[in-house]
Each structure stands twice: as C-alpha cells, then as structure tokens.
C-alpha cells in the first residue's frame, strides 16, 4: 500500500504548525516504536503504514494548546488538565482540514484511552479502543517515561518496562505489553539510536 502522503509532506505539516523540537522528536520516536510494535503483532503492511503515519501526527493538537501550559513545571490544576486533554480533539480538527483516514483519525483522537475505561476523551474500554490507538497508547507512554520533561525526570528503560507491566490490564492491552516485554531490546535499540542522533 502506498503512503497516504509522502514523508516530506508529513514533515511539512510538522514544520507548518511550528511544534518545538522536543515535541517533534517525541512524535518521530513514537512513530518508530509504533511501527515496530505493529510489525511484532503481525499487522498487515497497509495497517503498519497508517499506524506509522498516525503516530507521527498523534500530538499535533498540542500546537493549539498554550506552550506555557504544556511546559508548566508544577502540577496542573483540574481545569488546566482538561485544557491539555483537549489536544486530542484539536488534533482531529487539524487533521480533517487535510486528510480523512479512519486509522489515523483514531490514533490522533483516541491515543489516551485506557484498557480499563479510565482514559479520555470518551472512556472507551478494551477492544472498543481501535488497535492502532492501543498501540500508540503503549509506545507514547514508554517514550514519555524515558524522556526528560520540564515537569519530570526520565526513568531508565528497565524502569519504564516495569511501569508498563504494572499498567498491563489497567491502562494498556495486556497482550501488547507481553509482546513489548519479550522484544524490549528492539525498542531499546531505537531509543539508543535516537540518543546517538540527538547527541
């Protein structure tokens, strides 16, 4: 299956919306992790293409959230957290101005849904969450854990794996966490390569 749009087009979108460098790097890494997890789960090639592209755009809605709020070093208030949560719906609005592909829309809108139904924006549960969104949920969390943010310090790869395992069956699809754990070194290699390139 051909890509929905060329890789250069995707990077033009990211540049157009003036995302900061760290957010762009996060989205690039999540796209790589998502592609790997999709391959390990033996998804069809066309699904993997859409998974990779959707993951690369998953946080595009943060462009419409005030940067000071995204970078706030202290804990968000309930009202502030609700504003940040809205980045999923805002991302879908951005996406629909150009592209309409269900799998990519699912990723952008639903990547913060949780296996046990405590996520957002709709509180979907288990297999009601599309598989592509469940995949990005796992790898998005992994990347957030192993990356320094203004409001938190990163943890090691090994610590991140333990956190993901604790959230298996709560935040995440347990089958995906099992696969992630078995092939954890593959994900660690992507992380190490990314760190080398950044350096």
C-alpha positions in Angstrom: 0.0 0.0 0.0 1.3 3.5 -0.9 1.5 6.0 1.9 -1.4 8.4 2.3 1.0 11.2 1.7 4.8 11.5 1.2 7.1 11.6 4.2 8.2 15.1 3.1 4.5 16.2 3.3 4.3 14.9 6.9 7.4 16.9 7.9 5.9 20.0 6.2 2.8 19.6 8.4 5.0 19.4 11.5 7.0 22.4 10.4 3.9 24.4 9.4 2.5 24.0 12.9 5.7 25.1 14.5 6.0 22.4 17.0 9.0 22.7 19.2 12.0 20.4 18.6 11.4 18.1 21.6 7.8 17.5 20.7 8.7 16.7 17.1 11.4 14.3 18.3 8.9 12.7 20.6 6.4 12.2 17.7 9.2 10.8 15.5 10.2 8.3 18.1 6.7 7.2 18.9 6.2 6.6 15.1 9.2 4.3 15.1 8.1 2.4 18.2 4.6 2.1 16.9 5.8 0.7 13.6 7.9 -1.9 15.4 5.1 -3.0 17.7 2.7 -3.2 14.8 5.2 -5.5 12.9 5.7 -7.6 16.0 1.9 -8.0 16.2 1.9 -9.1 12.6 -0.4 -6.4 11.3 -0.9 -6.1 7.6 1.5 -3.9 5.8 -1.1 -1.3 4.9 -2.1 -1.1 8.6 1.5 -0.6 9.6 1.9 2.3 7.1 -1.2 4.1 8.6 0.0 3.3 12.1 3.4 4.9 11.5 1.8 8.0 9.9 -0.8 8.4 12.6 1.8 8.0 15.3 3.9 10.7 13.7 0.9 13.1 13.9 -0.6 11.9 17.2 0.2 15.0 19.3 -0.3 17.6 16.5 -3.2 19.1 18.5 -0.8 20.4 21.1 0.1 23.1 18.7 -3.2 24.7 19.7 -2.5 24.5 23.4 -0.6 27.3 25.1 3.0 26.3 25.4 3.3 27.6 28.9 0.7 25.1 30.0 2.4 22.2 28.3 5.7 23.2 29.9 4.3 24.1 33.3 6.8 22.7 35.9 4.3 22.2 38.7 1.2 20.0 38.8 -1.7 21.1 36.5 -4.9 22.1 38.1 -8.0 20.2 37.1 -9.1 23.0 34.8 -5.6 23.1 33.2 -5.5 19.3 32.8 -8.9 19.4 30.9 -7.4 22.0 28.5 -4.4 19.8 27.8 -6.7 16.8 27.3 -8.4 18.6 24.6 -5.3 18.3 22.3 -6.8 15.0 21.0 -9.9 16.7 19.6 -8.0 19.7 18.4 -5.6 17.3 16.6 -8.5 15.7 14.8 -9.7 19.2 13.7 -6.3 19.9 12.2 -6.2 16.5 10.5 -9.6 16.8 9.0 -8.7 20.0 7.3 -6.4 18.0 5.0 -6.8 14.2 5.4 -9.6 11.8 6.3 -8.3 8.3 7.0 -10.1 6.5 9.8 -7.0 4.7 11.3 -5.0 8.0 11.5 -8.0 9.8 13.0 -8.4 7.0 15.6 -4.8 7.5 16.7 -4.9 11.2 17.0 -8.3 11.2 18.8 -8.0 8.1 20.9 -4.4 7.5 21.9 -5.2 8.5 25.6 -8.0 5.9 26.0 -7.2 3.2 28.6 -7.8 -0.5 28.6 -9.9 -0.2 31.8 -12.1 2.7 30.5 -10.5 5.4 32.6 -8.9 7.3 29.7 -10.1 10.2 27.6 -11.8 11.7 25.7 -14.6 9.1 25.7 -13.7 6.5 28.3 -13.6 3.6 25.8 -12.8 0.2 27.1 -10.8 -2.8 26.0 -11.4 -3.8 22.3 -13.7 -0.8 21.8 -10.5 1.1 21.5 -9.1 0.6 18.0 -6.0 -1.4 17.8 -3.9 1.4 16.3 -4.8 3.7 19.2 -4.0 0.9 21.7 -0.6 0.5 20.2 0.2 4.2 20.2 -1.0 4.5 23.8 1.7 2.0 24.9 4.6 3.4 23.0 3.6 7.0 23.7 3.7 6.2 27.4 7.1 4.4 27.0 8.6 7.4 25.3 7.2 9.8 27.9 8.8 7.7 30.7 12.3 7.5 29.2 12.4 11.2 28.2 13.2 14.2 30.4 10.4 16.8 30.6 10.3 20.1 32.4 8.0 18.7 34.9 9.6 15.3 35.5 12.9 13.4 35.2 13.2 10.5 32.9 13.5 6.9 34.1 15.6 4.1 32.7 14.5 1.7 30.0 14.3 -1.0 32.6 12.2 1.1 35.0 9.9 2.0 32.1 9.3 -1.6 31.3 8.3 -2.3 34.9 5.9 0.6 34.9 4.3 -0.6 31.7 3.9 -4.1 33.2 2.2 -2.7 36.3 -0.3 -0.9 34.0 -1.0 -4.1 31.9 -4.7 -4.7 32.0 -5.3 -1.3 33.5 -4.0 1.4 31.1 -2.8 -1.0 28.4 -3.8 -4.0 26.4 -2.1 -6.9 28.2 -1.2 -8.7 25.0 0.7 -5.7 23.7 2.6 -5.4 27.0 3.6 -9.0 26.8 4.9 -8.5 23.3 6.7 -5.3 24.3 8.4 -7.1 27.2 9.5 -10.1 25.1 11.1 -7.8 22.5 12.1 -5.0 24.8 15.6 -4.9 23.4 14.3 -4.0 20.0 12.7 -0.9 21.5 15.8 -0.1 23.5 17.8 -0.1 20.3 15.6 2.6 18.8 16.0 4.6 21.9 19.8 4.3 21.9 20.0 5.2 18.2 17.7 8.2 18.8 20.0 9.4 21.6 23.1 9.0 19.4 21.5 11.1 16.7 20.5 13.7 19.1 24.0 13.9 20.5 
